[in-house]
């Protein structure tokens, strides 16, 4: 089976920084294509924050452009989200997901982590 586990969330003051990590594990992982970060604030839909391809091309939501940086370590099957200049409106549960090809298959399936809470407040 494939598991994604996020870490690094917490409480931070406005203007502060946090780094989220997400580890994909499972001995059946053959390759990972796109990796993404989403977030969901209370009472709102889950929104895409950032995407990184296997070739490390990146795309960001307008609301985080210039403040957040997505990166990945392909050797470790990990994706990161460096968040700076945090604002109260960044408060949300942050989820990672990844398109994973399992061994002995040809398809990529999307797996999700369980989420990590980020709260920006003074």
The first five atom37 places (N, CA, C, CB, O) and aatype in JSON, in Angstrom:
{
  "aatype": [20, 20, 20, 20, 20, 20, 20, 20, 20, 20, 20, 20, 20, 20, 20, 20, 20, 20, 20, 20, 20, 20, 20, 20, 20, 20, 20, 20, 20, 20, 20, 20, 20, 20, 20, 20, 20, 20, 20, 20, 20, 20, 20, 20, 20, 20, 20, 20, 20, 20, 20, 20, 20, 20, 20, 20, 20, 20, 20, 20, 20, 20, 20, 20, 20, 20, 20, 20, 20, 20, 20, 20, 20, 20, 20, 20, 20, 20, 20, 20, 20, 20, 20, 20, 20, 20, 20, 20, 20, 20, 20, 20, 20, 20, 20, 20, 20, 20, 20, 20, 20, 20, 20, 20, 20, 20, 20, 20, 20, 20, 20, 20, 20, 20, 20, 20, 20, 20, 20, 20, 20, 20],
  "atom_mask": [
    [1, 1, 1, 1, 1],
    [1, 1, 1, 1, 1],
    [1, 1, 1, 1, 1],
    [1, 1, 1, 1, 1],
    [1, 1, 1, 1, 1],
    [1, 1, 1, 1, 1],
    [1, 1, 1, 1, 1],
    [1, 1, 1, 1, 1],
    [1, 1, 1, 1, 1],
    [1, 1, 1, 1, 1],
    [1, 1, 1, 1, 1],
    [1, 1, 1, 1, 1],
    [1, 1, 1, 1, 1],
    [1, 1, 1, 1, 1],
    [1, 1, 1, 1, 1],
    [1, 1, 1, 1, 1],
    [1, 1, 1, 1, 1],
    [1, 1, 1, 1, 1],
    [1, 1, 1, 1, 1],
    [1, 1, 1, 1, 1],
    [1, 1, 1, 1, 1],
    [1, 1, 1, 1, 1],
    [1, 1, 1, 1, 1],
    [1, 1, 1, 1, 1],
    [1, 1, 1, 1, 1],
    [1, 1, 1, 1, 1],
    [1, 1, 1, 1, 1],
    [1, 1, 1, 1, 1],
    [1, 1, 1, 1, 1],
    [1, 1, 1, 1, 1],
    [1, 1, 1, 1, 1],
    [1, 1, 1, 1, 1],
    [1, 1, 1, 1, 1],
    [1, 1, 1, 1, 1],
    [1, 1, 1, 1, 1],
    [1, 1, 1, 1, 1],
    [1, 1, 1, 1, 1],
    [1, 1, 1, 1, 1],
    [1, 1, 1, 1, 1],
    [1, 1, 1, 1, 1],
    [1, 1, 1, 1, 1],
    [1, 1, 1, 1, 1],
    [1, 1, 1, 1, 1],
    [1, 1, 1, 1, 1],
    [1, 1, 1, 1, 1],
    [1, 1, 1, 1, 1],
    [1, 1, 1, 1, 1],
    [1, 1, 1, 1, 1],
    [1, 1, 1, 1, 1],
    [1, 1, 1, 1, 1],
    [1, 1, 1, 1, 1],
    [1, 1, 1, 1, 1],
    [1, 1, 1, 1, 1],
    [1, 1, 1, 1, 1],
    [1, 1, 1, 1, 1],
    [1, 1, 1, 1, 1],
    [1, 1, 1, 1, 1],
    [1, 1, 1, 1, 1],
    [1, 1, 1, 1, 1],
    [1, 1, 1, 1, 1],
    [1, 1, 1, 1, 1],
    [1, 1, 1, 1, 1],
    [1, 1, 1, 1, 1],
    [1, 1, 1, 1, 1],
    [1, 1, 1, 1, 1],
    [1, 1, 1, 1, 1],
    [1, 1, 1, 1, 1],
    [1, 1, 1, 1, 1],
    [1, 1, 1, 1, 1],
    [1, 1, 1, 1, 1],
    [1, 1, 1, 1, 1],
    [1, 1, 1, 1, 1],
    [1, 1, 1, 1, 1],
    [1, 1, 1, 1, 1],
    [1, 1, 1, 1, 1],
    [1, 1, 1, 1, 1],
    [1, 1, 1, 1, 1],
    [1, 1, 1, 1, 1],
    [1, 1, 1, 1, 1],
    [1, 1, 1, 1, 1],
    [1, 1, 1, 1, 1],
    [1, 1, 1, 1, 1],
    [1, 1, 1, 1, 1],
    [1, 1, 1, 1, 1],
    [1, 1, 1, 1, 1],
    [1, 1, 1, 1, 1],
    [1, 1, 1, 1, 1],
    [1, 1, 1, 1, 1],
    [1, 1, 1, 1, 1],
    [1, 1, 1, 1, 1],
    [1, 1, 1, 1, 1],
    [1, 1, 1, 1, 1],
    [1, 1, 1, 1, 1],
    [1, 1, 1, 1, 1],
    [1, 1, 1, 1, 1],
    [1, 1, 1, 1, 1],
    [1, 1, 1, 1, 1],
    [1, 1, 1, 1, 1],
    [1, 1, 1, 1, 1],
    [1, 1, 1, 1, 1],
    [1, 1, 1, 1, 1],
    [1, 1, 1, 1, 1],
    [1, 1, 1, 1, 1],
    [1, 1, 1, 1, 1],
    [1, 1, 1, 1, 1],
    [1, 1, 1, 1, 1],
    [1, 1, 1, 1, 1],
    [1, 1, 1, 1, 1],
    [1, 1, 1, 1, 1],
    [1, 1, 1, 1, 1],
    [1, 1, 1, 1, 1],
    [1, 1, 1, 1, 1],
    [1, 1, 1, 1, 1],
    [1, 1, 1, 1, 1],
    [1, 1, 1, 1, 1],
    [1, 1, 1, 1, 1],
    [1, 1, 1, 1, 1],
    [1, 1, 1, 1, 1],
    [1, 1, 1, 1, 1],
    [1, 1, 1, 1, 1],
    [1, 1, 1, 1, 1],
    [1, 1, 1, 1, 1]
  ],
  "atom_positions": [
    [[0.84, -1.19, 0.0], [0.0, 0.0, 0.0], [0.89, 1.24, 0.0], [-0.96, 0.0, 1.23], [2.07, 1.19, 0.33]],
    [[0.29, 2.36, -0.38], [1.01, 3.64, -0.43], [0.44, 4.56, 0.63], [0.92, 4.29, -1.85], [-0.78, 4.7, 0.75]],
    [[1.31, 5.17, 1.4], [0.88, 6.14, 2.42], [1.6, 7.46, 2.21], [1.15, 5.61, 3.85], [2.78, 7.5, 1.88]],
    [[0.85, 8.56, 2.41], [1.44, 9.89, 2.43], [1.21, 10.46, 3.83], [0.82, 10.82, 1.32], [0.09, 10.46, 4.34]],
    [[2.27, 10.95, 4.44], [2.18, 11.48, 5.79], [2.78, 12.87, 5.82], [2.89, 10.56, 6.8], [3.95, 13.06, 5.49]],
    [[1.96, 13.86, 6.22], [2.41, 15.24, 6.33], [2.92, 15.51, 7.74], [1.29, 16.21, 5.97], [2.53, 14.85, 8.7]],
    [[3.8, 16.49, 7.84], [4.29, 16.95, 9.13], [4.72, 18.41, 9.0], [5.46, 16.07, 9.65], [4.88, 18.92, 7.89]],
    [[4.9, 19.06, 10.15], [5.43, 20.42, 10.14], [4.41, 21.51, 10.4], [6.06, 20.68, 8.85], [4.78, 22.68, 10.47]],
    [[3.15, 21.16, 10.54], [2.15, 22.17, 10.82], [2.27, 22.69, 12.24], [0.75, 21.62, 10.58], [3.02, 22.16, 13.06]],
    [[1.51, 23.74, 12.53], [1.53, 24.29, 13.87], [0.96, 25.69, 13.92], [2.92, 24.28, 14.41], [0.33, 26.16, 12.97]],
    [[1.21, 26.35, 15.03], [0.76, 27.73, 15.24], [1.91, 28.68, 14.98], [0.2, 27.92, 16.68], [3.01, 28.49, 15.5]],
    [[1.66, 29.72, 14.19], [2.7, 30.69, 13.86], [2.07, 32.08, 13.82], [3.4, 30.35, 12.51], [0.89, 32.22, 13.49]],
    [[2.85, 33.08, 14.16], [2.35, 34.45, 14.13], [2.32, 34.99, 12.7], [3.22, 35.34, 15.02], [3.08, 34.53, 11.86]],
    [[1.47, 35.95, 12.43], [1.48, 36.58, 11.11], [2.86, 37.1, 10.76], [0.46, 37.72, 11.06], [3.55, 37.69, 11.59]],
    [[3.25, 36.86, 9.52], [4.59, 37.23, 9.08], [5.61, 36.15, 9.27], [5.03, 38.43, 9.78], [6.74, 36.27, 8.77]],
    [[5.26, 35.1, 9.98], [6.2, 34.02, 10.26], [6.3, 33.02, 9.13], [5.8, 33.31, 11.52], [5.71, 33.19, 8.07]],
    [[7.07, 31.96, 9.39], [7.33, 30.94, 8.38], [7.11, 29.55, 8.96], [8.76, 31.06, 7.84], [7.24, 29.33, 10.16]],
    [[6.78, 28.63, 8.09], [6.69, 27.2, 8.43], [7.12, 26.4, 7.22], [5.23, 26.81, 8.87], [7.01, 26.86, 6.08]],
    [[7.62, 25.22, 7.48], [7.97, 24.29, 6.4], [7.22, 23.0, 6.61], [9.5, 24.04, 6.34], [7.4, 22.31, 7.61]],
    [[6.38, 22.67, 5.66], [5.65, 21.41, 5.69], [6.42, 20.34, 4.9], [4.22, 21.59, 5.13], [7.05, 20.63, 3.89]],
    [[6.33, 19.12, 5.39], [6.94, 17.98, 4.7], [5.88, 16.92, 4.47], [8.13, 17.41, 5.51], [4.92, 16.8, 5.23]],
    [[6.06, 16.15, 3.42], [5.17, 15.03, 3.13], [6.0, 13.89, 2.6], [4.05, 15.44, 2.12], [6.72, 14.03, 1.61]],
    [[5.9, 12.74, 3.26], [6.66, 11.57, 2.87], [5.73, 10.53, 2.28], [7.43, 11.0, 4.06], [4.73, 10.16, 2.89]],
    [[6.07, 10.06, 1.09], [5.33, 8.96, 0.47], [6.1, 7.68, 0.74], [5.14, 9.19, -1.07], [7.29, 7.58, 0.45]],
    [[5.41, 6.69, 1.3], [6.09, 5.45, 1.65], [5.3, 4.25, 1.14], [6.28, 5.34, 3.16], [4.1, 4.33, 0.86]],
    [[6.01, 3.14, 1.02], [5.4, 1.92, 0.52], [6.37, 1.26, -0.43], [4.05, 2.22, -0.18], [6.86, 1.89, -1.37]],
    [[6.65, -0.03, -0.18], [7.69, -0.69, -0.99], [7.2, -1.08, -2.38], [8.2, -1.92, -0.27], [7.9, -1.75, -3.13]],
    [[5.96, -0.64, -2.7], [5.45, -0.95, -4.02], [5.49, 0.28, -4.94], [4.04, -1.49, -3.93], [4.97, 0.24, -6.06]],
    [[6.09, 1.37, -4.46], [6.15, 2.58, -5.27], [7.2, 2.39, -6.37], [6.48, 3.82, -4.4], [8.37, 2.11, -6.09]],
    [[6.76, 2.56, -7.61], [7.7, 2.48, -8.73], [8.15, 3.87, -9.15], [7.06, 1.75, -9.92], [9.34, 4.09, -9.4]],
    [[7.2, 4.8, -9.23], [7.56, 6.17, -9.59], [6.44, 7.1, -9.14], [7.82, 6.31, -11.12], [5.29, 6.69, -8.95]],
    [[6.81, 8.38, -8.99], [5.84, 9.41, -8.61], [5.9, 10.52, -9.63], [6.12, 9.96, -7.19], [6.97, 11.02, -9.96]],
    [[4.75, 10.9, -10.14], [4.7, 11.98, -11.12], [4.47, 13.3, -10.36], [3.57, 11.73, -12.18], [5.31, 13.7, -9.57]],
    [[3.34, 13.97, -10.6], [3.08, 15.24, -9.94], [2.85, 15.05, -8.44], [1.88, 15.94, -10.57], [2.27, 14.06, -8.0]],
    [[3.32, 16.03, -7.67], [3.04, 16.09, -6.24], [2.44, 17.46, -5.96], [4.33, 15.83, -5.38], [2.83, 18.45, -6.58]],
    [[1.5, 17.52, -5.05], [0.73, 18.74, -4.85], [0.48, 19.01, -3.37], [-0.59, 18.65, -5.59], [0.5, 18.1, -2.54]],
    [[0.25, 20.25, -3.07], [-0.26, 20.68, -1.77], [-1.61, 21.35, -1.99], [0.74, 21.64, -1.05], [-1.77, 22.19, -2.87]],
    [[-2.57, 20.95, -1.17], [-3.89, 21.57, -1.12], [-4.09, 22.12, 0.29], [-5.02, 20.54, -1.5], [-3.33, 21.79, 1.21]],
    [[-5.1, 22.94, 0.45], [-5.49, 23.39, 1.79], [-7.0, 23.57, 1.85], [-4.76, 24.71, 2.17], [-7.66, 23.86, 0.85]],
    [[-7.51, 23.39, 3.06], [-8.94, 23.53, 3.28], [-9.18, 24.28, 4.58], [-9.64, 22.16, 3.3], [-8.84, 23.8, 5.66]],
    [[-9.76, 25.46, 4.45], [-10.11, 26.26, 5.62], [-11.51, 25.85, 6.09], [-10.06, 27.79, 5.29], [-12.28, 25.29, 5.31]],
    [[-11.83, 26.11, 7.35], [-13.15, 25.73, 7.88], [-14.28, 26.31, 7.03], [-13.3, 26.19, 9.33], [-14.3, 27.51, 6.74]],
    [[-15.22, 25.46, 6.65], [-16.37, 25.9, 5.88], [-16.11, 26.2, 4.43], [-16.93, 27.08, 6.5], [-17.0, 26.68, 3.73]],
    [[-14.89, 25.9, 3.96], [-14.55, 26.2, 2.57], [-14.14, 24.94, 1.84], [-13.43, 27.25, 2.49], [-13.89, 23.9, 2.45]],
    [[-14.07, 25.05, 0.52], [-13.64, 23.92, -0.29], [-12.13, 23.73, -0.2], [-14.07, 24.12, -1.74], [-11.39, 24.64, 0.19]],
    [[-11.7, 22.55, -0.57], [-10.27, 22.26, -0.62], [-9.7, 22.88, -1.9], [-9.99, 20.71, -0.57], [-10.19, 22.62, -2.99]],
    [[-8.67, 23.71, -1.74], [-8.09, 24.44, -2.86], [-6.66, 24.0, -3.13], [-8.13, 25.92, -2.6], [-5.91, 23.67, -2.21]],
    [[-6.3, 24.0, -4.39], [-4.94, 23.69, -4.79], [-4.02, 24.85, -4.45], [-4.87, 23.36, -6.28], [-4.32, 26.0, -4.77]],
    [[-2.91, 24.55, -3.8], [-1.95, 25.58, -3.4], [-0.75, 25.6, -4.35], [-1.48, 25.35, -1.96], [-0.35, 26.65, -4.84]],
    [[-0.18, 24.42, -4.61], [1.03, 24.35, -5.42], [1.19, 22.95, -6.0], [2.28, 24.73, -4.59], [0.73, 21.97, -5.43]],
    [[1.84, 22.9, -7.15], [2.1, 21.64, -7.84], [3.57, 21.61, -8.25], [1.17, 21.47, -9.09], [4.14, 22.64, -8.62]],
    [[4.18, 20.43, -8.17], [5.53, 20.25, -8.69], [5.55, 18.95, -9.48], [6.6, 20.24, -7.54], [5.1, 17.91, -9.01]],
    [[6.09, 19.02, -10.69], [6.18, 17.83, -11.53], [7.43, 17.03, -11.19], [6.17, 18.21, -13.03], [8.26, 17.47, -10.4]],
    [[7.55, 15.86, -11.79], [8.74, 15.05, -11.55], [9.99, 15.75, -12.07], [8.59, 13.68, -12.22], [11.09, 15.5, -11.58]],
    [[9.81, 16.63, -13.04], [10.93, 17.41, -13.55], [11.14, 18.71, -12.81], [10.73, 17.71, -15.0], [11.96, 19.54, -13.2]],
    [[10.39, 18.9, -11.72], [10.51, 20.05, -10.83], [9.96, 21.35, -11.41], [11.94, 20.25, -10.46], [10.34, 22.43, -10.96]],
    [[9.08, 21.28, -12.4], [8.34, 22.47, -12.8], [7.28, 22.74, -11.74], [7.69, 22.29, -14.22], [6.69, 21.81, -11.2]],
    [[7.05, 24.03, -11.45], [6.15, 24.37, -10.37], [5.06, 25.33, -10.82], [6.93, 24.98, -9.22], [5.24, 26.12, -11.74]],
    [[3.93, 25.24, -10.14], [2.8, 26.14, -10.36], [2.22, 26.48, -9.0], [1.72, 25.5, -11.3], [2.16, 25.63, -8.11]],
    [[1.78, 27.74, -8.85], [1.26, 28.2, -7.56], [-0.09, 28.89, -7.73], [2.26, 29.15, -6.89], [-0.38, 29.48, -8.77]],
    [[-0.91, 28.79, -6.69], [-2.12, 29.6, -6.63], [-1.71, 31.06, -6.51], [-3.03, 29.17, -5.45], [-0.68, 31.38, -5.91]],
    [[-2.52, 31.95, -7.08], [-2.2, 33.38, -7.02], [-2.03, 33.87, -5.59], [-3.28, 34.19, -7.72], [-1.21, 34.75, -5.31]],
    [[-2.82, 33.3, -4.68], [-2.82, 33.78, -3.3], [-1.52, 33.48, -2.55], [-3.97, 33.16, -2.55], [-1.26, 34.1, -1.52]],
    [[-0.71, 32.56, -3.06], [0.54, 32.21, -2.37], [1.78, 32.49, -3.2], [0.52, 30.75, -1.97], [2.9, 32.33, -2.73]],
    [[1.58, 32.91, -4.44], [2.7, 33.19, -5.34], [3.65, 34.19, -4.69], [2.19, 33.72, -6.69], [3.23, 35.25, -4.21]],
    [[4.93, 33.85, -4.68], [5.94, 34.74, -4.11], [6.15, 34.55, -2.61], [5.56, 36.14, -4.36], [7.12, 35.07, -2.06]],
    [[5.27, 33.8, -1.96], [5.42, 33.57, -0.51], [5.7, 32.1, -0.2], [4.16, 34.02, 0.23], [6.41, 31.8, 0.76]],
    [[5.16, 31.2, -0.98], [5.33, 29.76, -0.76], [6.24, 29.18, -1.84], [3.95, 29.04, -0.74], [6.24, 29.64, -2.98]],
    [[7.0, 28.17, -1.45], [7.86, 27.46, -2.39], [7.67, 25.96, -2.22], [9.35, 27.85, -2.19], [7.84, 25.43, -1.12]],
    [[7.33, 25.29, -3.3], [7.21, 23.84, -3.27], [8.49, 23.22, -3.82], [5.97, 23.36, -4.09], [9.07, 23.74, -4.78]],
    [[8.92, 22.13, -3.21], [10.12, 21.44, -3.68], [9.94, 19.95, -3.41], [11.41, 21.99, -3.0], [9.01, 19.54, -2.71]],
    [[10.83, 19.15, -3.95], [10.73, 17.71, -3.75], [12.1, 17.07, -3.76], [9.85, 17.07, -4.83], [13.06, 17.61, -4.31]],
    [[12.16, 15.91, -3.13], [13.36, 15.08, -3.13], [12.93, 13.75, -3.72], [13.99, 14.91, -1.67], [12.29, 12.94, -3.04]],
    [[13.26, 13.52, -4.97], [12.79, 12.3, -5.64], [13.4, 11.04, -5.04], [13.12, 12.37, -7.12], [12.76, 9.98, -5.03]],
    [[14.62, 11.14, -4.55], [15.27, 9.96, -3.97], [14.57, 9.51, -2.69], [16.75, 10.26, -3.69], [14.56, 8.32, -2.35]],
    [[13.98, 10.47, -1.97], [13.32, 10.15, -0.7], [11.79, 10.11, -0.84], [13.71, 11.18, 0.35], [11.1, 9.85, 0.15]],
    [[11.28, 10.35, -2.03], [9.83, 10.4, -2.24], [9.16, 11.4, -1.3], [9.21, 9.01, -2.03], [8.16, 11.1, -0.66]],
    [[9.74, 12.59, -1.24], [9.21, 13.6, -0.34], [8.9, 14.89, -1.11], [10.19, 13.88, 0.79], [9.54, 15.2, -2.11]],
    [[7.92, 15.63, -0.6], [7.58, 16.94, -1.13], [7.51, 17.9, 0.05], [6.24, 16.91, -1.94], [7.09, 17.52, 1.15]],
    [[7.91, 19.13, -0.18], [7.97, 20.14, 0.87], [7.2, 21.38, 0.45], [9.43, 20.5, 1.2], [7.01, 21.63, -0.74]],
    [[6.76, 22.13, 1.44], [6.15, 23.43, 1.17], [6.74, 24.42, 2.17], [4.57, 23.36, 1.28], [6.41, 24.39, 3.36]],
    [[7.6, 25.29, 1.68], [8.15, 26.36, 2.5], [7.2, 27.54, 2.43], [9.59, 26.76, 2.04], [6.95, 28.07, 1.35]],
    [[6.68, 27.95, 3.58], [5.7, 29.03, 3.64], [6.31, 30.2, 4.39], [4.38, 28.55, 4.31], [6.75, 30.05, 5.53]],
    [[6.33, 31.37, 3.77], [6.85, 32.57, 4.41], [5.79, 33.67, 4.36], [8.16, 33.03, 3.73], [4.79, 33.56, 3.65]],
    [[6.04, 34.73, 5.13], [5.11, 35.86, 5.19], [3.68, 35.39, 5.38], [5.21, 36.71, 3.91], [2.77, 35.83, 4.68]],
    [[3.51, 34.5, 6.33], [2.2, 33.89, 6.53], [1.17, 34.91, 7.01], [2.3, 32.76, 7.53], [1.48, 35.84, 7.76]],
    [[-0.07, 34.7, 6.56], [-1.18, 35.58, 6.89], [-2.27, 34.77, 7.59], [-1.73, 36.27, 5.61], [-2.33, 33.55, 7.43]],
    [[-3.12, 35.43, 8.36], [-4.22, 34.69, 9.0], [-5.07, 33.92, 8.0], [-5.1, 35.66, 9.78], [-5.6, 32.85, 8.33]],
    [[-5.22, 34.42, 6.8], [-6.03, 33.72, 5.8], [-5.35, 32.47, 5.25], [-6.35, 34.66, 4.65], [-5.96, 31.73, 4.49]],
    [[-4.1, 32.23, 5.63], [-3.44, 30.97, 5.27], [-3.82, 29.84, 6.22], [-1.92, 31.15, 5.27], [-3.47, 28.69, 6.0]],
    [[-4.54, 30.17, 7.28], [-4.96, 29.16, 8.24], [-5.85, 28.12, 7.57], [-5.7, 29.8, 9.42], [-6.86, 28.46, 6.96]],
    [[-5.46, 26.86, 7.7], [-6.18, 25.77, 7.04], [-5.53, 24.45, 7.41], [-6.2, 25.97, 5.49], [-4.45, 24.41, 8.0]],
    [[-6.2, 23.36, 7.05], [-5.56, 22.05, 7.05], [-4.9, 21.88, 5.69], [-6.6, 20.89, 7.35], [-5.54, 22.05, 4.65]],
    [[-3.62, 21.54, 5.7], [-2.86, 21.37, 4.48], [-2.68, 19.89, 4.18], [-1.48, 22.08, 4.59], [-2.28, 19.1, 5.04]],
    [[-2.99, 19.52, 2.94], [-2.92, 18.14, 2.5], [-1.93, 18.03, 1.34], [-4.31, 17.62, 2.08], [-1.86, 18.9, 0.48]],
    [[-1.17, 16.94, 1.35], [-0.38, 16.65, 0.16], [-1.05, 15.52, -0.61], [1.09, 16.28, 0.53], [-1.76, 14.69, -0.04]],
    [[-0.82, 15.5, -1.91], [-1.19, 14.33, -2.68], [-0.17, 14.09, -3.77], [-2.6, 14.5, -3.27], [0.62, 14.97, -4.12]],
    [[-0.21, 12.9, -4.31], [0.79, 12.51, -5.29], [0.21, 11.49, -6.24], [2.05, 11.96, -4.6], [-0.61, 10.65, -5.86]],
    [[0.65, 11.57, -7.49], [0.28, 10.58, -8.51], [1.36, 9.51, -8.51], [0.11, 11.25, -9.94], [2.5, 9.76, -8.89]],
    [[0.98, 8.31, -8.1], [1.94, 7.24, -7.87], [1.68, 6.06, -8.8], [1.89, 6.77, -6.41], [0.55, 5.62, -8.98]],
    [[2.76, 5.57, -9.39], [2.66, 4.32, -10.15], [3.25, 3.21, -9.29], [3.41, 4.42, -11.54], [4.4, 3.27, -8.87]],
    [[2.44, 2.21, -9.03], [2.9, 1.08, -8.24], [3.59, 0.07, -9.13], [1.73, 0.42, -7.5], [3.37, 0.01, -10.34]],
    [[4.43, -0.72, -8.51], [5.16, -1.75, -9.26], [4.2, -2.7, -9.96], [6.09, -2.55, -8.31], [3.12, -3.01, -9.45]],
    [[4.6, -3.15, -11.11], [3.85, -4.14, -11.9], [2.54, -3.57, -12.44], [3.56, -5.37, -11.06], [1.66, -4.32, -12.86]],
    [[2.41, -2.23, -12.41], [1.23, -1.59, -13.01], [1.69, -0.52, -13.97], [0.29, -0.99, -11.91], [2.87, -0.15, -13.99]],
    [[0.76, -0.01, -14.77], [1.07, 1.03, -15.73], [0.37, 2.34, -15.41], [0.71, 0.58, -17.11], [0.71, 3.39, -15.96]],
    [[-0.63, 2.28, -14.52], [-1.43, 3.46, -14.22], [-0.86, 4.25, -13.06], [-2.86, 3.05, -13.9], [-0.19, 3.7, -12.18]],
    [[-1.12, 5.56, -13.08], [-0.84, 6.41, -11.94], [-2.15, 6.62, -11.16], [-0.22, 7.78, -12.39], [-3.17, 6.99, -11.73]],
    [[-2.1, 6.39, -9.87], [-3.23, 6.64, -8.99], [-2.87, 7.79, -8.05], [-3.6, 5.35, -8.18], [-1.71, 7.99, -7.71]],
    [[-3.9, 8.54, -7.64], [-3.66, 9.67, -6.75], [-3.92, 9.27, -5.31], [-4.53, 10.86, -7.14], [-4.99, 8.76, -4.97]],
    [[-2.93, 9.51, -4.46], [-3.03, 9.22, -3.03], [-2.97, 10.52, -2.25], [-1.9, 8.25, -2.58], [-2.33, 11.49, -2.66]],
    [[-3.66, 10.53, -1.1], [-3.74, 11.71, -0.24], [-3.17, 11.43, 1.14], [-5.18, 12.18, -0.13], [-3.24, 10.32, 1.65]],
    [[-2.6, 12.47, 1.73], [-2.23, 12.4, 3.13], [-3.41, 12.74, 4.02], [-1.05, 13.34, 3.41], [-4.5, 13.05, 3.54]],
    [[-3.18, 12.68, 5.34], [-4.27, 12.89, 6.3], [-4.42, 14.36, 6.68], [-4.03, 12.07, 7.55], [-5.41, 14.74, 7.3]],
    [[-3.45, 15.18, 6.31], [-3.53, 16.61, 6.58], [-2.78, 17.03, 7.82], [-4.95, 17.01, 6.7], [-2.6, 16.26, 8.76]],
    [[-2.34, 18.29, 7.82], [-1.68, 18.88, 8.97], [-2.21, 20.3, 9.13], [-0.11, 18.86, 8.8], [-2.34, 21.05, 8.16]],
    [[-2.51, 20.66, 10.37], [-3.13, 21.96, 10.65], [-2.08, 23.06, 10.68], [-3.9, 21.92, 11.99], [-1.04, 22.91, 11.32]],
    [[-2.36, 24.14, 9.99], [-1.56, 25.36, 10.05], [-2.47, 26.48, 10.53], [-0.91, 25.71, 8.64], [-3.5, 26.76, 9.93]],
    [[-2.07, 27.12, 11.63], [-2.85, 28.22, 12.19], [-1.96, 29.45, 12.27], [-3.43, 27.86, 13.59], [-0.88, 29.42, 12.87]],
    [[-2.41, 30.53, 11.66], [-1.65, 31.78, 11.67], [-2.44, 32.78, 12.5], [-1.4, 32.32, 10.2], [-3.5, 33.25, 12.1]],
    [[-1.91, 33.09, 13.65], [-2.63, 33.96, 14.58], [-1.67, 34.59, 15.56], [-3.71, 33.18, 15.33], [-0.65, 33.99, 15.92]],
    [[-1.99, 35.8, 16.0], [-1.19, 36.46, 17.03], [-1.78, 36.17, 18.42], [-1.13, 37.98, 16.76], [-1.24, 36.65, 19.42]]
  ]
}
